[in-house]
Amino acid sequence: MGKAAVVAGVIGVAAVAVVGGSYVVGGHIESGFKDNVAAMNSGGLEVRIIDYRRGLFGAEAQTMWTLADGEESIDFSVNHHIDHGPLPAGKAAEVRSVLVLPRDYADTVGAALQGRAPLEVQTLVGWSGELLHRISSPDYKGKVGDDLDMAWGGIRGELTVSADGLRAQGSIEAPALDVRDPDGSALVMERMVLTLDSVRPQPYRFWTGPSSITLERAAFSVGGEAMFEVNALRIGSMASLDGDVVNLSVDFGAAQAVGGGETIEDLSLALALERIDAGALDAIARIAEEVGNAPGGQEAQQARLMGGLLEQLPVLLSRSPAIEVKKVGARLAEGAAEFGARVAYTSQGEAGGINPARDLAGNLHLSLPRALLLRLVDMQERQTILDYVEEMEIEAEEQEIEDAVRAAVTERIAGMTGDGLLQEKDGVLTTAMSYKDGGFEVNGRALQPGELRALGLPF
């Protein structure tokens, strides 16, 4: 299943990367092509021109793409046919880009493709320089290599890019992917859609606007045994520039997730980052780009990026940023559970310096069924006791272990509820915590930090 996954990944990455380049700028066809190919090089992607032959009314070109992931890399080429006039069907130019898979992968999926290109991007260039990318990948069904059976629904999509390259809008859809091997293992994905409406505000390097990914269904099984399944997955993000600060939000949800013997419904996560200094974010984006293009090992690159983050930390904190987990919610067998938290940094100015104990403020709320907490605590205490019995080489009867687990669970729950850390009503346990000026409150009562250990939470 490895090569099939790589093939699908190459097609997907190429679809996004190919359409991200503006191959033609005004009437300078060749120079625009070369400039934009050079601009695509970043992080683990290297693009270089292998051949460019210009004619009177068009050109033929070939680029080589290298995707590097750690110690491994994948090379594939893209052939480009450029038609630029003098009047190419009412537009300034048209570029047809066709992905050519590496020989190893071409041999693997060649029979299924039946001579068709695995990915094609048609780029229409307007007279003002605006671009319309039309992305397509053929659907195919058949053997991949000697063992795998694959059904691929192809890719369809359109993306428009403004003449200045500062706005991109569009969507890409992959209807289906079904990969199976003889032992019954399978990977299935149904109707994945990517949409975006992005703007890069000048003079910054980052992008703003909404984007989303939806996936109707994904399932993975090994040897015929279902391992994981998710239905109606959605991931949305939004970045907005308000003056000279940026606000970010991420919204994640799934109607149902099944795996590890658990069935979770109405899974949701809403996260927000507020008041992020735009200049600092731009500096971090530039550093990340430089690090991605610079030679050296991964550790050195990470150290450089971390150094850049620390350099920008005072500027970031001066904006009084906040991070909020608006909601983490799910419905399990025992009922619905919900969690939320917010942490903000209240700056005291340069004279006050950075003092997290003084300047941090936060709050947290938690609600979950008592039966769910009992099950979670039981699992934790049981594993602790079993590990202890094994490590100390103690011979213990099953009933002795059960009695020890029951006693430990009873003590933990009593500690949580007896001290008022958790309040119970109608079988549901709740708590509300806050931190300000170096002090904790739980359900309106001042609390010492050591008491939080009773909850088993990372405070």
N, C-alpha and C positions, 0 to 999 in steps of 0.2 A: 504493500500500500504506500510505501515511501515515495517511489518515483511518481505515482499518480498524484500524490499530494504536492510534490514539487512542481509538476507540470501545471496543475491548477494555480499554484502560487505564482509561478512565472507569468502566466497569462494575466492574472489579476494585477500583479505589480506593474507589468508592462502597460496594461490598460490605463492605470492611473498615471504612470510616469510619462508615457508617450503623449497623452493629451495635456500634460502639464507644461509642455514646451511650446513656445511660439516660434514656429519654424521660419516664418517670413515676417520681416519688418519693412513696411513700405515697399519700395521697388528694389531694395538691395537684397535680392533673393539669397545669394550665396553667403554674403556676410551675415545676414540675419540668421540663416540656418546654422552657421558655425558658432555665432555668439550664443545662441540659445542652447545648442548642444553642450557647450562649455558650461553654461549656467545650470545644467541639470546635475552636474557632479556635486554630490554632497553625501556625507555619512558613508553608508555601505554601498553606494551606487556610483559607478564610474561609467561614463559614456564618452566614446571617442569616435571620430570619423575615420572610417577605413578607406572610403573612396567617394569622390565627388566629381562627376563628369557633367559639365554644363553644355547645353545645346542652345540653339537659337530661340526655341519656344519652350524649353523645359530643361530638366536635369534629372540625372539618376545618381542616387547616393546610397551608401551603406554605412550604418553605424554599428559599433560593437558595444554591448552592455554587459557589465560585470556586477553581479550582486554578491557582496562579500558578507558572510555571517561567521564571525569568529575565524576559525582556521580554514573553513571551506568557502568556496566561491563557485558561482555558476555563470557561464558565459553564454550569451545568445546574441544574435545579430538581428537587425531590422533593416529591410530594404525600403527605400523611399523613391517614389516616382513623383517628380515635381513638374507641374504644368503651369507656366506663368505667362502664356499669352502669345500674341499681343492682347487678345481679348478672350480669356479662357472662360467661355460660357457665362459671361456677365459678372465675373468676379475677378479680383486681382490675381489670385493664384489658387491652385488646388494641390494638396500634398496627399498622396496615398502611401501610408506606411504599413508594411506587412511584417509581422514577427516570424522569424525563422528559428525554430527550436534547435538546440544542440543535437548533434548526431545521436547521442545515447538516448535522448528523450524522443527524437524524431523516429527512431527505430521502435521505441516502445509504443507510441500512439499513432504511428504512421497508418496502420491498417484502418483504424477508426476514423481518421481524418479523411481518408480517401483522396489525397492530393490537395485538400483545401488548406488554406492558411489558418493556423490556430487563432490568430488575432489580426484584425485589420482596423486601422484608424484612417478615416477620410477627413482631412482638414480643409475647410473652405475659408479662404482669406478675403475679407471684404476690402473695398477700395480705401476705407479709412484705417485698415489694419486690424479690425476685429476678426476673431476666429470662431468658427463653429467646428467642433470635433464630433464626428460620428463614429462611435466605437461598436464593433461587431466581432463576435466569435461564433463559429458555426457549432450547432448542436451535433453531437455524435454519440453513437452507442455501439459498443462492441468490446472485443478483447483488447487489453492493454498489456503488452508483453505476453508471457506464456500463461499466466495464472489469473490476473485480475480482470474482472468485468466492470466496465465503466459506462455510465450514462451521464452525459454532460449536456445541460440545456443551453449552453452558450452564454454570451454576454451581449446586452444591448444597452446603448446609452448615448446621451448627447451632453456636451459641455461647451458652453460659450465663454470666451475670454475676451475682455475688453482690449482695445487697441493699445492702451498703456500697460496692459498686463496686471492691473491692480484690482480687477474684479473677475470672479469665476462663478458661474452658475450652471447647475445641471444635475443629472442623475444617471446612475449606472445600475442595471438590474441583471442578476444571475439567477435564472429561474430554478435550476436544479442541478445537483451533483449527487451521484450515487455510485460508490465504489465498493466492490465486494471481492473477497478472495475465497478460495475453495473451502477453508475451514469454518466459514460462516461469519467471519469478521466483516464489518461493514461501517462505512461512513456515509451519512445521508444529510444533505442540506437542501432545504426547499425555499425558494424565492427570497433571495437576499437583495436588498435595495439600498444603495448609497446615494444620498442627496446632499447638496451643499449650495450655499449662496454666500460666498466669501469675498471680503474686501480687505485689501492691505492699505491701511491708512498711512499716508506719508508723514514723516520720513521713516516710519518704523518698519521692522522686518517681519513682525508677526501679522497674523491675519485675524480678522473679526468676522462675526456673522454666525448664522446657524448651520449645523450639519447633523446628519442623522444616519443611522444604520438600522435597518429592520431585517429580521430573519424569521420567517414563518415557522420553521421547524429545523432542528438539528439533532441527530442521534448518532451514537457511536456504540458499537457492540464488538465483543471479542469472542470468537468461537461460537457464535450464535447466542451468547449471553449478553443481554442489554446492560451496558455500563453507565450510560448517561444519555439523557434526552432533555431538550429545552423547547418550549413552544411559545410562539408570539414574543420573541425577544426584540427589544427596542433599546437603542442607545442614542440619545440626543445630546448635543452640546451647543452652547451659545457663548460667544465672546463679544463684549461690547466695550467701546471706548467712550468714556464719559469725561470730557476735558482731558486731563493728563493722568487719569487712572483707568484701569481695566477691571471689569467684572466678568467672571467666568462661572459657568454653571454646567453641570452634567446630570442628566436624568437617565437612569437605567431601570429597566423593568422586564419582567417575563411573566406570562400567564401561569406557567407551570415549569418546574424543573424536577427531574427525577434522577436519582443516582445514589449509590451507597445505601440502598434500603430506605431512603427518605423520599417523600413526595412533598414538595414545597409549592404552594400556590400564591399568586398575587405578590411575587417577589419584586421589591422596589428599592431603589437607592436614589436619593436626590442630594447632590453636593454643590456647594457654592463657594467661590473664592471672591472676596470683595476688596475693593480699594488696593489693587496691585499697581504700583507705580509703573507707568508706561515706559519711562526711560530705562528703569532697571530691567523690566521685562525685555525690552529691546536689546539691552546689553547682554543679557543672558542668552537670548536667541542668537546673537552674533557670535558669542563665545561657543555655543553649542555647534554652530555651523563651522567655525574655525577648527574646533576639536575634531569634528567628524571628518574634515578634509586633511588634517595634519597626520603625518606619519607617527609611529610609536605604538606601544602596546596599549591594551585596554586599561590597565591600571593607571598609566600615565595620563591617558585621556580623561579618565574619571577624576583624577586628582586635579587636573586643570579645570574641569567643569566645576568641581566642588570649590576650588579657589575662587572662581568667578562668582559663584553664588554667595560666598562669604564676603566678597568685596561689595556686593550690592545689598547685603543684609541691612546695613544702617539706613539706606535709602528706602528699602521696602518697609522697614518698621516705622519710619517717619510718617507714613501714610495711614497708620493705625489699621493695618489689614485685618481681615477676619476670615476664618474658615468655618463653614457651617455644614454639618451633616443634617440636612433638613429632615430626612426620614430614611431609616432602614426598616423595612417592613416585610413580613412574610406570614403566611398562614400554614401551620403544620397540623398534624393530627390532633394535637391538644388544643388548638385554637390559634388566634392571631397574636403576633408579637410585634412590637414597634420600639425603635430606638432613635434618639435624636441628640445632637450635641452642637455646641457653638463655642469657638474660642476666638477671642479678639485681643489685639495688642493695642493698648492705649498709650500712645507716645507721650513722654513728659519733656520732650525737647532735648537738644544736644547736651544741655547742662546737666540734665538728669542721668544721661548715659542709658545704657541698655540694662534693665533690671527686670527679668521675667517675673520674679516673685511679686514685684510691686505692680507691674504694668499689664500682666495677663489677667483676663477676666473670661469666665466661661460658665456654661450651664449644660446640664444633661438631663434627659428624661428617659425612662425605661418602663415598658409595660409588657408583661408576659404572663401566660397562664401558669398557675402554681404547678400543675401537672408537668408542664414542659421544664420548669426549673428543676423539679424533682428528678426528671429523667437526665437532664444535663449534669446535675451534681452527682447523681448515681454513677454515670459513666466516668466522670473524673475521679471520684473516690475509689471506684472499683479498679481502675487502671493503676492508681497509686498503690493500693493494697496488693494487687497482683505483682507489681514490679518489686515491692518490698519483700514479699514472700519468696520470689524467685532469687533476688539478690542475696538474701540472708539464708537461702536454702532451708526454709522452714517447711516442715511437713504439716500441712493444714487440710482438714476435711472441707468439702464443699460447703457444708452448713456453717462451719466456722467462718469461712470467708464471707458468706452471705450475712451472717450476724454482724461481722465487723463493718461491712459496707453499710448495712442498715443503721448501725449506731453512728457512723461517721456522717451519713447523710442527715440524720435527725439532728445531730449537733450543728452542722453547717446551716441548715434551714432555720433552726432555733436562733442562731446567732444573727442571721440576717433580719428576721422578723422581730425578735425580742428587743433589739436595740433601736427599733424604729427605722432601720435602713430601708426596709421594704414594708409597704403597707398593703394589706389585703382587703379586697372587697369582691364578693361574688366569685371567688376562685381565681381572681386576677391580681397579680402583684405589681405594684407600681413604686417608682421612686423618682424624686426630682432633686438634683444636686446643683450647686452653684459654687463658684470660686471667685473671690474678689478681695483685693487688698491683702493677699496672703492667707485668707481664711476660707474654710469650707462650711457650707450649710447643706444639710440633707433634710428634705421635707420641712424646711423652715427652722431647723434646729442646728445650732453650731456644732461642728464635728471636727474631731482631730483626724489628721491624715491617716494615722495608723488604723483607725476603725474601718477604713475603706477596704482593707484586706479581707474582711469578712465576706464581701461580695465576690471576691475572686476576680476583680477588675484591675486593669493595669494603671493604677493611680500611684 
